[in-house]
Amino acid sequence: MGGYLDGVLLDQVSKRYGRGPWVLRDLTLEVTGTVVLTGANGTGKSTLLKIAAGVLKPSSGRVVRPASVGYVPERFPSDVKMSASSYLAHMGRVRGAGANDVLERLGFVGSLSAPMSELSKGNAQKVALAQAFLATDLLVFDEPWTGLDPEAAAELCVMLEGRTALVSDHEGHLESATRVDLAGGHVTIELSRVVGLDALEALEGVQSVLSRGSSARVVVAPDRSDQVLAEALRLGCSVRSVR
Amino acid sequence: MFGAERAVISLVRYLAADVFRGQRFLAPLLVFLGVMGMLFSYDPGPQLSAYSGSSALIYPICAWLAVVVATSEDVVRREITVVSAGGWPRVLSAVAMTTVLFGLGVAVVATVWAVVASPRPYTFGEFLAGLGAHGVCALLGAGVGLLFARPVFTAIGRTVMAVFAVVVFTYPLGRWTPLGWVLDVLGHNQFSLAVLWAGVFGAVLVSGAVVLGVRRA
């Protein structure tokens, strides 16, 4: 699907793999400018990025993206026999795009004609970024600073300025960009041997309480989860899981 | 505007270059050349009958080549290619076209080999009939390989088992399969419309593999 100006729209997107648990539920996100995804491991950042880039289809929901998208995965493969120059030339032809100066700006060092399997992790990452910057509309990067030296990491921040990009980041780059915390929706606390259910329900930040026998599922805002957990323990409840 | 056709052609060039770089094509190619050498080490018989052995050989070789082409890129690099190309349909179409091109190359070699190695003279019509039969068997093999390769089956072990099983069970079924139609007419030193229909079946098989792959991706 294309044609959504120069950004990407994810509308009520949900995703699960096969019959497994839901990785994303009813997520709506509109990306114009640079948006940084944050969140703990396993919160669905990579899945969301793959859906935004067009690698994965959502289980439900709608995605509208522009025609030219650049994608950098979390880990660029290390066993590619093709040379960097050949790979970038082929990717350029596939896109109908000319060469760019990304490798020079990121300080690529090494042989462009050697197999990419012989490149260092940082240089391979620079090749991955160079192919993605061939895109003209939207950039989707999964942890793009991985393996980059400080100078290249700083230059990448400069290169992202003014671009429409959806980027996951654990390290606090792009401080001025809009941030979306994927774990920011809610925390689910599973309790057993529940006592004082009314007291829990009345706590600030509690969004819902579903009781079943002596067990209960409490959905709470992330910034109040510690207080709710402490109160549940003080009341004598057993905590089975927090996610 | 940069057309979808040019993107697919560029993808075919990229995939072919990647397959050559990866060298995994060498195993099926060496098996093909070795068995061809054995098949034509003595008088292989009448002109079209001589093509039946090489046609039967091309079918599994092209199924093998299809798996090589479809899995030449690892999963992550394939994801980048899909995004660069603008979606799975273009990439899987390019994978199918690359496989068929490799298959046709093998078909040309097999057809010329018989003309060169056989003591019997070949007419141009017999050469074209052999080329058509080999091409059809290549198409059938490519279809079987693509049908069970990534992204339809994501694990290479399942792909190999499924392709091996279908290929092995095709031969005993004889004239019940399109491959059997081709081998049957060649075995009788003839050429008929059955080969054409087998080619249509092969084209449908390859197209179906692309459609199924797009749905499963």
Interface residues (C-beta under 8 A of the other chain):
Chain A: K50 A53 G54 V55 K57 A67 V69 G70 Y71 V72 P73 R75 F76 P77 D79 V80 K81 M82 S86 H90 M91 R93 V94 R95 G96 P115 A128 Q131 A132 L134 A135 V140
Chain B: F2 R6 A7 S10 L11 R13 Y14 A17 D18 R21 G22 Q23 D74 V76 R77 E79 I80 T81 V82 V83 S84 A85 G86 G87 A217
